[in-house]
Amino acid sequence: MGAFLEKPMTEKYNEHGEGNGLRYAVGSMQGWRCEMEDAHNAKAGLGGSLNEWNYFAVFDGHAGVKVSEHCATHLLECITQTEEFRNDDVVKGIHSGFLRLDEKMRNIPELASGADKSGTTAVCAFISEKYIYIANCGDSRAVLCRNTNPIFSTQDHKPGLPSEKERIQNAGGSVMIQRVNGSLAVSRALGDYDYKNVKDLGQCEQLVSPEPEIFCQDRDPADEFLILACDGIWDVMTNDDVCKYVHNRLQITDNIESVANQVMDTCLQKGSRDNMSIIIIVFPGGPKPTPDTIKAEEKLETTLRKKIEEILDDMSEVEYRTLLKRLKEENIPGLPPGGGIDSKCTFISKVFKEIHPILADTCETGNY
């Protein structure tokens, strides 16, 4: 779980869609990790009686991809087929669906034998005409933005939280270096059956619990967007940073895939070492491109280009890494809120390559 590459894998996977007044995009990137263990699911319109319902989910796998991929494929069905969900008790249906899936996965041969020890966090959202239901299990996170600000976010399930630590200790475990038994960094997850074998304790009383925390929010015309993302995003950007940055980007482009990719590139530049996955769901009240914001971005890039040229002219030995360091020391006006100079790394690299094409390869190794 802790192995890293010599150079990050920056190729991105994207998809997008729209329906029921929502627009969304998915972005994922392997980054520095040796394997890509994230998975996701995104659907606008669930068909039949649920055609006005929408479902989005991010799964951050660890110790392999078996569980995260299985959950991405089967969690939705497990929830919507519960008796509670069919009887319009959505919260109980989501709760039962999580627990049912976790119990059923024990019978998968590789997991039952212990040959595969993988697990995954999960954060998902059901969006209906009137409500937003959000469920979280682990340290992936959902953040709802309204009027540029995060007005709701899930709480990461970390072993150091008092209630989580108490459950772990009651199950005979301990919390060392902020990890369950000194090993697992999350206290709730699907899979991870090595941590769920304490006899005489219930499914939600184990060292690691599959129980989701579930929230229901009324939809509001001021809702702008909902973000679901794994900790590869939240490790380096706060809720407020991401909301302000995404809001600003959506005022420049209506290409939500591009915005998702810019968030991931910014997080990579800020030092994220993990896989990254993000889903941005834009509501009807979400930001739209404005001439003023587009003009301000163009002005910023003109200023940046001039500053890059000045710094490079002043360098006795041209080095991309030094350029980045010098730019961070400058007080450059108009940088994207929440993203700062890190969010302009792609543009900076582009200008550097134009000026010094022979050193283009150094942008890849000296960018982080």
Residue pairs with C-beta under 8 A, 6 or more apart in sequence:
1 62
1 63
3 33
3 34
4 32
4 33
4 34
4 273
5 32
5 33
5 34
7 364
7 365
8 30
8 31
8 32
8 268
8 368
9 29
9 30
9 31
9 32
9 36
10 29
10 31
10 265
10 268
11 29
11 30
12 27
12 28
12 29
12 261
12 264
13 26
13 27
13 28
13 29
14 25
14 26
14 27
14 257
14 260
14 261
15 25
15 26
15 42
15 257
16 23
16 24
16 25
16 26
16 256
16 257
17 23
17 24
17 42
17 43
17 44
18 24
18 44
19 44
19 45
19 54
20 44
20 45
20 52
20 53
20 54
20 127
20 129
21 283
21 284
22 44
22 54
22 127
22 281
22 282
22 283
22 284
23 256
23 281
23 282
23 286
24 42
24 44
24 56
24 256
24 279
24 280
24 281
24 282
25 255
25 256
25 257
25 259
25 260
25 279
25 280
26 40
26 42
26 257
26 260
26 277
26 278
26 279
27 257
27 260
27 261
27 263
27 264
27 276
27 277
27 278
27 279
27 280
28 36
28 38
28 40
28 264
28 275
28 276
28 277
28 278
29 264
29 268
29 275
29 276
29 277
30 36
30 275
31 232
31 268
31 272
31 273
31 274
31 275
31 276
32 272
32 273
32 274
33 273
33 274
33 275
35 64
35 65
36 65
36 275
37 60
37 61
37 62
37 64
37 65
37 68
37 118
37 120
37 275
38 58
38 59
38 60
38 61
38 68
38 230
38 232
38 275
38 276
38 277
39 58
39 59
39 61
39 65
39 68
39 69
39 71
39 72
39 120
39 277
40 56
40 57
40 58
40 59
40 72
40 277
40 279
41 55
41 56
41 57
41 72
41 73
41 75
41 76
41 124
42 55
42 56
42 57
42 279
43 54
43 55
43 56
43 76
44 54
45 51
45 52
45 53
45 54
46 53
46 54
46 55
46 76
46 80
50 80
52 128
52 129
53 126
53 127
53 128
54 126
54 127
54 128
54 281
55 76
55 124
55 125
55 126
55 127
56 124
56 125
56 127
56 226
56 228
56 279
56 281
57 71
57 72
57 75
57 76
57 122
57 123
57 124
57 125
57 228
57 279
58 122
58 123
58 124
58 140
58 228
58 229
58 230
58 277
58 278
58 279
59 68
59 69
59 71
59 72
59 120
59 121
59 122
59 140
59 190
60 68
60 120
60 121
60 138
60 139
60 140
60 230
60 231
60 232
60 275
60 277
61 67
61 68
61 69
61 118
61 119
61 120
62 118
62 119
62 120
62 184
62 189
63 117
63 118
63 119
63 192
64 116
64 117
64 118
65 118
66 108
66 110
66 111
66 116
66 118
66 191
67 105
67 111
67 116
67 118
67 119
67 120
67 190
67 191
67 192
68 118
68 120
70 105
70 108
71 101
71 105
71 120
71 122
71 190
71 191
74 101
75 97
75 98
75 101
75 122
75 124
78 97
78 98
78 100
78 101
78 104
79 85
79 93
79 94
79 96
79 97
79 98
79 126
80 86
80 93
80 97
81 97
82 92
82 93
82 96
82 97
82 100
83 93
84 90
84 92
84 93
84 95
84 96
85 92
85 93
85 94
85 96
85 97
86 93
90 126
90 131
90 133
90 216
91 133
91 214
91 216
94 124
94 126
94 133
94 135
94 212
94 214
95 135
95 211
95 212
95 214
98 122
98 135
98 137
98 190
98 210
98 211
98 212
99 203
99 204
99 210
99 211
101 190
102 190
102 191
102 203
102 210
103 203
105 111
105 190
105 191
106 112
106 193
108 116
110 116
111 118
111 191
111 193
114 193
114 194
117 192
117 193
117 194
118 191
118 192
119 184
119 189
119 190
119 191
119 192
119 193
119 208
120 138
120 189
120 190
120 191
121 137
121 138
121 139
121 140
121 157
121 186
121 188
121 189
121 190
121 230
121 231
122 135
122 136
122 137
122 138
122 140
122 189
122 190
122 212
123 134
123 135
123 136
123 137
123 138
123 140
123 141
123 142
123 154
123 228
123 229
124 134
124 135
124 228
125 132
125 133
125 134
125 135
125 142
125 226
125 228
125 281
126 132
126 133
127 133
127 219
127 226
127 281
129 219
130 218
130 219
131 216
131 217
131 218
131 219
132 144
132 216
132 217
132 218
132 219
132 223
132 226
133 214
133 215
133 216
134 142
134 144
134 152
134 154
134 214
134 215
134 216
134 217
135 212
135 213
135 214
135 215
136 142
136 154
136 155
136 157
136 212
136 213
137 157
137 188
137 189
137 190
137 209
137 210
137 211
137 212
137 213
138 156
138 157
138 186
138 188
138 189
139 156
139 157
139 158
139 185
139 186
139 231
139 234
140 228
140 229
140 230
140 231
141 153
141 154
141 156
141 228
141 229
141 231
141 234
141 239
142 152
142 153
142 154
142 226
142 227
142 228
143 150
143 152
143 153
143 154
143 226
143 227
143 229
143 239
143 242
143 243
144 150
144 151
144 152
144 153
144 217
144 223
144 225
144 226
144 227
145 151
145 223
145 224
145 225
145 226
145 227
145 243
145 246
145 247
146 220
146 222
146 223
146 224
147 222
147 224
148 224
148 243
148 244
148 247
149 240
149 243
150 239
150 240
150 242
150 243
152 215
152 217
153 239
154 213
154 215
155 161
155 213
156 186
156 231
156 234
157 164
157 186
157 187
157 188
157 213
158 164
158 178
158 185
158 186
158 187
159 165
159 168
159 175
159 178
159 179
159 180
159 184
159 185
159 186
159 187
160 175
160 178
161 187
164 187
164 188
165 175
165 187
167 187
167 205
167 207
167 209
168 174
168 175
168 180
168 187
168 207
169 175
170 201
170 205
171 198
171 201
171 205
171 206
171 207
172 198
172 207
173 180
173 181
173 195
173 207
174 181
174 182
176 182
178 185
179 185
180 186
180 187
180 195
180 207
180 208
181 195
181 207
184 192
184 195
184 208
186 208
187 208
187 209
188 208
188 209
188 210
188 211
188 212
189 208
189 210
190 210
192 208
195 206
195 207
195 208
196 203
196 206
196 207
196 208
196 210
197 206
198 205
198 206
198 207
203 209
203 210
203 211
204 210
204 211
219 283
220 285
221 284
221 285
222 285
223 283
223 285
223 286
224 247
224 250
224 282
224 283
224 285
224 286
224 287
225 246
225 247
225 250
225 280
225 281
225 282
225 283
225 286
225 287
226 280
226 281
226 283
227 242
227 243
227 246
227 278
227 279
227 280
227 281
228 278
228 279
228 281
229 242
229 276
229 277
229 278
229 279
230 274
230 275
230 276
230 277
230 278
231 274
232 267
232 272
232 273
232 274
232 275
232 276
232 277
233 242
233 263
233 264
233 267
233 272
233 276
233 278
234 242
235 267
235 272
235 274
236 267
236 270
236 271
236 272
237 245
237 263
237 266
237 267
237 270
237 338
240 338
241 338
241 339
242 263
242 338
243 338
244 337
244 338
245 262
245 263
245 266
245 336
245 337
245 338
245 339
245 343
246 259
246 263
246 280
246 338
247 287
247 337
248 293
248 336
248 337
248 338
248 339
249 258
249 259
249 262
249 263
249 336
250 256
250 259
250 282
250 286
250 287
250 288
250 289
251 287
251 288
251 289
251 290
251 293
251 294
252 289
252 293
252 294
252 297
253 259
253 289
254 288
254 289
256 280
256 282
259 280
260 278
260 279
260 280
262 339
262 343
262 346
263 278
263 280
264 276
264 278
265 343
265 345
265 346
266 339
266 342
266 343
266 345
267 276
268 276
268 368
269 342
269 343
269 345
269 367
269 368
270 342
271 368
296 334
299 334
300 332
300 333
300 334
300 335
300 336
300 344
301 344
301 347
303 332
303 333
303 334
304 327
304 332
304 344
304 347
304 348
304 351
305 351
307 327
307 330
307 332
308 323
308 327
308 348
308 351
308 352
308 355
309 351
309 355
311 323
311 326
311 327
312 318
312 323
312 352
312 355
312 356
315 322
315 323
318 356
318 359
319 362
319 366
320 349
320 352
320 359
320 362
320 363
320 366
320 367
321 362
321 366
321 367
323 348
323 352
324 345
324 348
324 366
324 367
327 341
327 348
328 341
330 341
332 341
335 341
335 343
335 344
336 343
336 344
345 367
349 363
349 367
352 359
352 360
352 363
353 359
353 360
353 363
